[in-house]
Amino acid sequence: MTTPDPLEQRITELEIKFSYADDLLETLNTQIARQQDLIDRLLAEVAELRRRRDDAAGPGFRSLRDELPPHY
């Protein structure tokens, strides 16, 4: 039985490490894409909530008489 060449063994170990690193990179890219999609949806939802709030607020100026307590 022959022993493996040290250079060949080293290349094999590097290929294995590269394979793991490539898989990790693909996993991270997928996760980042999901997170960006979630961020985009959340930003759209916040914008919609702000629009609704502004629509419901009515006129910007209110008379101080409108702020009097009901017993006056």
C-alpha positions in Angstrom: 0.0 0.0 0.0 1.3 3.4 -0.9 1.0 6.4 1.3 -0.7 9.5 -0.1 1.5 12.3 -1.4 1.6 15.1 1.1 0.8 17.6 -1.6 -2.2 15.6 -2.8 -3.4 15.2 0.8 -3.1 19.0 1.3 -5.0 19.8 -1.9 -7.8 17.4 -0.8 -8.0 19.1 2.6 -8.2 22.5 0.9 -10.9 21.3 -1.5 -12.9 20.1 1.5 -12.5 23.4 3.3 -13.5 25.3 0.2 -16.6 23.1 -0.2 -17.7 24.0 3.4 -16.9 27.7 2.9 -18.9 27.7 -0.4 -21.9 26.1 1.3 -21.7 28.6 4.1 -21.5 31.5 1.7 -24.6 30.2 -0.2 -26.5 29.8 3.1 -25.6 33.3 4.2 -26.6 34.8 0.9 -30.0 33.1 1.1 -30.5 34.4 4.7 -29.5 37.9 3.7 -31.9 37.9 0.8 -34.7 36.8 3.1 -33.8 39.5 5.7 -33.8 42.2 3.0 -37.2 41.1 1.8 -38.5 41.3 5.3 -36.9 44.8 5.8 -38.6 46.0 2.5 -42.0 44.7 3.6 -41.6 46.3 7.1 -40.6 49.6 5.6 -43.7 49.5 3.3 -45.9 48.7 6.3 -44.5 51.5 8.3 -45.0 53.9 5.4 -48.7 52.7 5.1 -49.2 53.2 8.9 -47.8 56.7 8.7 -50.1 57.5 5.7 -53.1 56.2 7.6 -52.1 58.2 10.7 -51.7 61.4 8.7 -55.1 60.8 6.9 -56.9 60.2 10.2 -55.3 63.2 11.9 -57.5 65.7 10.0 -56.5 69.3 9.8 -53.1 70.3 11.2 -54.3 73.2 13.3 -56.7 72.8 16.1 -58.2 75.6 18.2 -57.3 75.7 21.9 -61.1 75.7 22.5 -61.2 72.1 21.2 -58.8 71.2 24.0 -61.0 72.3 26.8 -62.2 69.6 29.2 -65.8 68.6 28.6 -67.1 70.1 31.9 -66.6 73.7 30.6 
